[in-house]
Amino acid sequence: MAQITLLTGPERRRRWSDDDRRRILAAAFKPGAVVSEVARQCQVSTSLLYKWRRDAMKGDQRCAFVPAVLAAEPGPAAAAPPPPDTASIIVEFSNGARLKIGAQTPAALVSATLAALR
C-alpha cells in the first residue's frame, strides 16, 4: 500500500536540521550504500541528497590552496662522483642538444632517455 504525506499550510517544504542532513548524508555515501535506497527510506529526493553533499563540500575547509615552500638543496650525495677522466659517450642531436652518458649509467636508463629524446 502506498503512503502519501500531505503537507498543508503556507510552508509546503520540510525543514531538515543540520544533524539530520549529516546523518542522512553519512548513511547515503558510506561505502557500499545505495543512495536511492537511503533517500527512499528517509523520504528525501536523491537530487536533494546530492545538493546537500555539494553544499557540504563547498564549505569543507580541508580542500584549500596552501603556500609552496622551497626546501634547501640537499647536500652532496653519499656516493662520490666519478673522476673526470672516466669513459663517457657524448651524443649530439640535430637540434643542438647534447647528452653525455657516463660509463656507470645503467643501460635501461640510457635507452629510456634516448627514446624520450627522439
N, C-alpha and C positions, 0 to 999 in steps of 0.2 A: 504494500500500500504506500502510495506517495505521500510525502509530508510537505506542507506548504507553510511558510512563515509569512504572516501578513503584518506589515509594518504600517501603522496608522499614525496620524498626527502630522504636524508640519515637517518634522525631520524624518525622512524616508531612508536614511543611511544608518547603518550600525556604526558605532564608535568602538574601536579596539584600543585597549590600553597598550602602552609600550611593552609591558610584561607579557601580555597575551601575544603581541606580534613577535617578540623574541622567542617565546615558547613554540609558536606555530612555525616560525622560520627554522628553528633548530630541528624540529621534527621533520620538516619538509626537505631540508637539504643535508641531512645526515647521510653518510654512505649507505647505499642500498635502499634508501627511501624512494617512493614514487610520489612525486609532487601532486599529481592529480588525486591520488588516494587520500593524502593528508588534507588537501583542500576540501574534498568531499566530506571527510569526517568532521572537519572544523567548520563546514558550511561557509567557505570562503572561495572566491573565484581564483583560479590558477593565475590569471593575469595580475590579480591584486598581490598574490604572493611574490611574483617576480618583480613587481613595482616596489614592494616593501624591501626586497633584497637589494635592488638597485639603489634605493634611497639609503639603506643601511651602509652600503659600500661607499657611497659618496662621502658620508661622514666618518668613514674609517680613517683614523689618523696613522695607521701602520703603513699606509701607502703614501709616501711623500718623497720629494726630492731632498737629497742631503748634499752638503758641500763636498767636493772632491778634495782629498788631502794627498799631497805628494810626499812619499816617504824618501828618506835619504837613500842615495845609491848604496847598494851593498858593497862591502869591501871586496878585496881580491879573492878569487876562488881559491879553494884549498889546493887544487892541482896547479902546479906551475905551468905557465905557457911553454910550448916547445921552443927550443932555441931557434933563432932566426935562420940558421943555415940548414934547417930541416927541409927535406924534399917536399915540393908542392907543385901543383898544376895551376896555371892561370888560364882561364877560358875567357876570350874576348868575344862579345856578341856584336852583331852588325849595328846595333843601336848605340854602341859605345860603352855599354855596361861591361864590367869585368868581374869575374868570380874567381877567387883564389881558394883552392881546395888543398887542405893540408894532408900530410901523409897519415895522420891518425884519424881522419874523418871516416865514419862508417859508410860503407857502400850504399846502404839504404838511404841515408841522408843525402848523399851525392845524387843518386838517381831521382829522388823526390824533388830536390832543388832544381836540377836540370829540367825535369818535366814541367815544373811550375814556371820556369823562365822561357819556355818555348813560345 
